[in-house]
Amino acid sequence: MSSYTIQPGGDSPAEQALRRYRPEEKARQKTKKRRITALLFVLNIVAIILLYIFMSGRETDDGYRSSSFNYNNCSFRFSMTREKETGDIIFSLTTRPVRDTAAIAFRGGMGEIVISHGSTPVLSREIAPGLPALRLAPGEIDVRRILVERRELDDFARGNPGAVVTPRKSLVQFVRPHLPLTATVSLRAERAPGTSLKFNFEVSEP
């Protein structure tokens, strides 16, 4: 059986081994922490890239929105969509009778679409100008489409740079410079209601 003698003020072999082990353990823990930190950094980068791809995919959709209202036994649906190739906006007003036959008399055309930035009008479009009345049989549908070209809204943005919302620059841009706009449709009929659609128009790069 081996034996050892502890000198006064000296360490036992177990204590000496423990003292040698501690620096090695600290080094291993430090290396492990560095690896975890690096892994978290990589995961954050991957998450940002995936989020960017997701947001970019949403920004390239057709921008469809719609709102509805009823008037004089007719159901109206006001909608908008964006052409992916040109960026032009197409507004539609779809009318159908709620029940039986429906008839509406207009004054100077069916109605009007006004696009505005806050209280500032940007442009307007007439819907079926000169149409005196609309009569629909049961199940019949009337659709009116209005085109607003992208350049028209870009012209307003260039002439009113203060109206453009520009996000702070960052490593990854989720929001692009845009105009917050509202499209409002109204009928040219007595006490006729209307409705609005809010949307962001991404301005073209200068």
C-alpha positions as CSV (number, residue, x, y, z in Angstrom):
1,M,0.0,0.0,0.0
2,S,1.4,3.4,-1.0
3,S,1.6,6.1,1.5
4,Y,2.4,9.8,1.5
5,T,3.3,12.4,4.0
6,I,1.6,15.9,4.1
7,Q,4.1,18.5,4.8
8,P,3.1,21.4,7.1
9,G,1.4,24.0,4.9
10,G,1.5,21.6,1.9
11,D,-1.4,20.2,-0.2
12,S,-2.5,16.7,-0.4
13,P,-2.2,14.9,-3.8
14,A,-6.0,15.2,-4.2
15,E,-5.9,18.9,-3.6
16,Q,-3.0,19.3,-6.1
17,A,-4.9,17.3,-8.7
18,L,-8.0,19.4,-8.1
19,R,-6.0,22.6,-8.5
20,R,-4.6,21.3,-11.8
21,Y,-8.2,20.4,-12.9
22,R,-9.8,23.7,-12.2
23,P,-7.9,25.8,-14.9
24,E,-8.7,23.1,-17.5
25,E,-12.4,23.0,-16.5
26,K,-12.6,26.8,-16.7
27,A,-11.0,26.7,-20.1
28,R,-13.5,24.1,-21.3
29,Q,-16.4,26.2,-19.9
30,K,-15.1,29.3,-21.6
31,T,-14.7,27.5,-24.9
32,K,-18.3,26.1,-24.5
33,K,-19.7,29.6,-23.9
34,R,-17.9,30.9,-26.9
35,R,-19.4,28.1,-29.1
36,I,-22.9,28.8,-27.7
37,T,-22.5,32.5,-28.3
38,A,-21.4,31.9,-31.9
39,L,-24.3,29.4,-32.4
40,L,-26.8,32.0,-31.2
41,F,-25.3,34.6,-33.5
42,V,-25.7,32.3,-36.5
43,L,-29.2,31.4,-35.5
44,N,-30.1,35.2,-35.2
45,I,-28.7,35.8,-38.7
46,V,-30.7,32.9,-40.1
47,A,-33.9,34.2,-38.4
48,I,-33.4,37.7,-39.8
49,I,-32.8,36.2,-43.4
50,L,-35.9,34.1,-43.1
51,L,-38.0,37.0,-41.8
52,Y,-36.7,39.1,-44.7
53,I,-37.7,36.5,-47.2
54,F,-41.1,36.2,-45.7
55,M,-41.7,39.9,-45.6
56,S,-40.4,40.3,-49.2
57,G,-42.8,37.6,-50.3
58,R,-45.7,39.5,-48.7
59,E,-44.6,42.8,-50.4
60,T,-44.8,41.1,-53.8
61,D,-48.4,40.0,-53.5
62,D,-51.2,41.6,-55.5
63,G,-52.1,44.1,-52.8
64,Y,-55.8,43.0,-52.8
65,R,-58.2,44.8,-50.5
66,S,-61.9,45.2,-50.5
67,S,-64.8,46.9,-48.6
68,S,-68.6,46.6,-49.0
69,F,-71.7,48.6,-48.5
70,N,-75.4,48.4,-49.3
71,Y,-77.6,51.0,-50.9
72,N,-81.1,50.9,-52.4
73,N,-81.5,47.1,-52.6
74,C,-77.9,46.7,-54.1
75,S,-74.7,45.3,-52.6
76,F,-71.6,47.2,-53.6
77,R,-68.0,45.8,-53.3
78,F,-65.2,48.3,-53.7
79,S,-61.8,46.5,-54.3
80,M,-58.3,47.1,-55.5
81,T,-55.5,45.0,-56.8
82,R,-52.0,45.7,-58.1
83,E,-50.5,44.4,-61.4
84,K,-47.2,42.7,-60.5
85,E,-45.4,43.6,-63.8
86,T,-46.3,47.3,-64.0
87,G,-47.3,48.2,-60.5
88,D,-50.4,49.9,-61.8
89,I,-53.5,49.8,-59.5
90,I,-56.9,48.5,-60.6
91,F,-60.0,49.6,-58.7
92,S,-63.2,47.7,-59.2
93,L,-66.8,48.5,-58.1
94,T,-69.0,45.4,-58.3
95,T,-72.8,45.8,-58.0
96,R,-75.4,43.1,-57.5
97,P,-79.0,43.2,-56.4
98,V,-79.7,42.0,-52.8
99,R,-83.1,40.6,-53.9
100,D,-85.3,40.9,-56.9
101,T,-84.7,43.6,-59.4
102,A,-82.8,46.8,-58.4
103,A,-82.7,50.2,-60.0
104,I,-80.6,53.3,-59.1
105,A,-80.7,56.7,-60.7
106,F,-77.4,58.7,-60.9
107,R,-76.6,62.3,-61.3
108,G,-73.8,63.0,-63.8
109,G,-72.4,59.5,-63.8
110,M,-72.3,56.5,-61.5
111,G,-69.7,57.8,-59.0
112,E,-66.1,58.8,-58.3
113,I,-62.9,57.4,-56.8
114,V,-60.7,59.9,-55.0
115,I,-57.2,58.9,-53.8
116,S,-55.8,61.1,-51.1
117,H,-52.9,61.5,-48.7
118,G,-54.4,62.6,-45.5
119,S,-56.6,65.6,-46.4
120,T,-54.6,66.3,-49.6
121,P,-56.3,65.0,-52.8
122,V,-53.8,63.1,-55.1
123,L,-56.1,62.3,-58.0
124,S,-59.6,61.3,-58.9
125,R,-61.4,59.1,-61.4
126,E,-65.0,59.1,-62.6
127,I,-66.9,55.8,-62.7
128,A,-69.1,55.4,-65.7
129,P,-69.4,59.1,-66.5
130,G,-72.7,60.0,-68.1
131,L,-74.5,56.9,-66.9
132,P,-78.0,58.0,-65.9
133,A,-79.1,54.9,-64.1
134,L,-78.4,51.2,-63.4
135,R,-81.0,48.5,-63.5
136,L,-80.1,44.9,-62.5
137,A,-82.2,41.8,-62.8
138,P,-82.0,39.1,-60.1
139,G,-78.5,37.4,-60.2
140,E,-77.1,40.0,-62.6
141,I,-73.8,41.7,-61.8
142,D,-72.3,45.0,-62.9
143,V,-68.5,45.5,-62.7
144,R,-66.7,48.8,-63.3
145,R,-62.9,48.9,-63.4
146,I,-60.7,52.0,-63.1
147,L,-56.9,51.9,-63.8
148,V,-54.5,54.2,-62.0
149,E,-51.0,54.1,-63.4
150,R,-48.0,53.8,-61.2
151,R,-46.4,56.9,-62.7
152,E,-49.2,59.1,-61.5
153,L,-48.6,58.3,-57.9
154,D,-44.8,58.4,-58.4
155,D,-45.3,62.0,-59.8
156,F,-47.1,63.0,-56.6
157,A,-44.4,61.5,-54.5
158,R,-41.6,63.3,-56.3
159,G,-43.6,66.6,-56.0
160,N,-44.3,66.0,-52.3
161,P,-41.2,64.4,-50.8
162,G,-42.4,65.3,-47.3
163,A,-45.4,62.9,-47.8
164,V,-43.1,59.9,-48.3
165,V,-42.5,57.7,-45.3
166,T,-38.9,56.7,-45.3
167,P,-37.8,54.1,-42.7
168,R,-34.5,54.3,-40.9
169,K,-31.7,52.6,-42.7
170,S,-30.7,49.2,-41.2
171,L,-28.9,46.0,-42.2
172,V,-32.1,44.5,-43.4
173,Q,-34.9,46.8,-44.8
174,F,-38.4,45.3,-44.1
175,V,-40.2,48.5,-45.0
176,R,-39.6,50.5,-48.1
177,P,-40.2,54.2,-48.8
178,H,-44.0,54.6,-49.3
179,L,-47.0,56.9,-49.5
180,P,-49.8,56.1,-47.0
181,L,-52.9,56.7,-49.2
182,T,-56.7,56.3,-49.0
183,A,-58.9,55.5,-51.9
184,T,-62.5,56.5,-51.3
185,V,-65.5,55.6,-53.6
186,S,-68.8,57.5,-53.6
187,L,-71.9,57.2,-55.6
188,R,-73.6,60.1,-57.4
189,A,-77.0,59.3,-56.0
190,E,-79.2,60.8,-53.3
191,R,-77.9,60.0,-49.8
192,A,-75.7,57.3,-51.1
193,P,-73.0,56.0,-48.7
194,G,-69.4,55.2,-49.7
195,T,-66.4,53.4,-48.4
196,S,-62.6,53.6,-48.3
197,L,-59.5,51.5,-48.7
198,K,-56.2,52.4,-47.0
199,F,-53.0,51.2,-48.6
200,N,-49.3,52.0,-48.8
201,F,-47.9,52.8,-52.2
202,E,-44.2,51.9,-52.5
203,V,-42.5,54.7,-54.4
204,S,-40.1,53.9,-57.3
205,E,-36.4,54.3,-56.8
206,P,-35.1,57.7,-58.0
